Amino acid sequence: MSTIDSSRTAPREAGRADTAVRVGTIVFAVGAVATLATLTPFLIGADALPRAVYLLSVLMPLGLAVLIGGVVATARGQRRSVPD
C-alpha cells in the first residue's frame, strides 16, 4: 500500500488547484442561494424577483464546473507525485 506524499507536488499547481476549489465552492454557494431565492416567490405565490437575481442563478453550474476542475487538477497533481 502506498501513501501520497504531497510534498512532491509542485506548489504552484497545488496552490492553483486549491484556489480553484475554494473559488468554485463560493461561486456555487452564491448561485445556490440565488436559485433558492428565485424559486421562493413561485412557491409562495408572490411577485417575481428582478432579472438580476435570475442571472445570478447561472453561477451555480459555473461554480460547480470550477470546483470539479480544481478537484481534477488536485487529483492529477497527486497522481504524478506517487512513485511507481
C-alpha positions as CSV (number, residue, x, y, z in Angstrom):
1,M,0.0,0.0,0.0
2,S,1.4,3.4,-0.9
3,T,0.9,6.7,0.6
4,I,0.6,10.0,-1.2
5,D,3.5,12.4,-0.4
6,S,2.1,15.9,-1.0
7,S,5.5,17.5,-0.6
8,R,6.5,16.3,-4.1
9,T,3.5,18.1,-5.7
10,A,4.6,21.3,-7.3
11,P,3.5,24.1,-5.0
12,R,2.3,26.3,-7.9
13,E,0.0,23.6,-9.3
14,A,-1.3,22.7,-5.8
15,G,-1.9,26.3,-5.0
16,R,-3.9,26.9,-8.2
17,A,-6.0,23.8,-7.7
18,D,-6.8,24.6,-4.1
19,T,-7.7,28.1,-5.1
20,A,-10.0,26.8,-7.8
21,V,-11.7,24.5,-5.3
22,R,-12.3,27.4,-2.9
23,V,-13.5,29.8,-5.5
24,G,-15.7,27.2,-7.1
25,T,-17.3,26.4,-3.7
26,I,-18.0,30.1,-3.1
27,V,-19.4,30.7,-6.5
28,F,-21.6,27.6,-6.3
29,A,-22.9,28.7,-2.9
30,V,-23.9,32.1,-4.2
31,G,-25.6,30.5,-7.2
32,A,-27.4,28.1,-4.9
33,V,-28.7,30.9,-2.7
34,A,-29.8,32.8,-5.8
35,T,-31.6,29.7,-7.2
36,L,-33.5,29.3,-3.9
37,A,-34.3,33.0,-3.9
38,T,-35.8,32.7,-7.4
39,L,-37.9,29.7,-6.6
40,T,-39.3,31.0,-3.4
41,P,-41.7,33.6,-4.9
42,F,-43.2,30.9,-7.2
43,L,-43.8,28.6,-4.2
44,I,-45.5,31.2,-2.0
45,G,-47.4,33.0,-4.8
46,A,-45.5,36.3,-4.6
47,D,-44.3,38.6,-7.4
48,A,-41.3,37.5,-9.4
49,L,-37.8,38.9,-8.5
50,P,-35.7,41.2,-10.7
51,R,-33.9,39.7,-13.7
52,A,-30.5,40.2,-12.0
53,V,-31.4,37.6,-9.4
54,Y,-32.2,35.1,-12.1
55,L,-28.9,35.8,-13.8
56,L,-27.1,35.1,-10.5
57,S,-28.6,31.6,-10.7
58,V,-26.2,30.9,-13.6
59,L,-23.4,31.0,-11.0
60,M,-24.4,27.6,-9.6
61,P,-23.4,25.4,-12.6
62,L,-20.4,27.7,-13.3
63,G,-19.2,27.3,-9.7
64,L,-19.7,23.5,-10.0
65,A,-17.6,23.4,-13.1
66,V,-14.7,25.4,-11.5
67,L,-15.0,23.2,-8.4
68,I,-14.8,20.0,-10.4
69,G,-11.9,21.4,-12.4
70,G,-10.0,22.1,-9.2
71,V,-10.6,18.7,-7.8
72,V,-9.4,17.0,-11.0
73,A,-6.3,19.2,-11.1
74,T,-5.6,18.3,-7.5
75,A,-6.0,14.6,-8.2
76,R,-3.8,14.8,-11.3
77,G,-1.1,16.6,-9.3
78,Q,-1.1,13.9,-6.6
79,R,-1.1,11.1,-9.1
80,R,2.0,12.4,-10.8
81,S,3.8,12.6,-7.4
82,V,3.2,9.0,-6.4
83,P,6.3,6.8,-7.2
84,D,5.6,3.6,-9.2
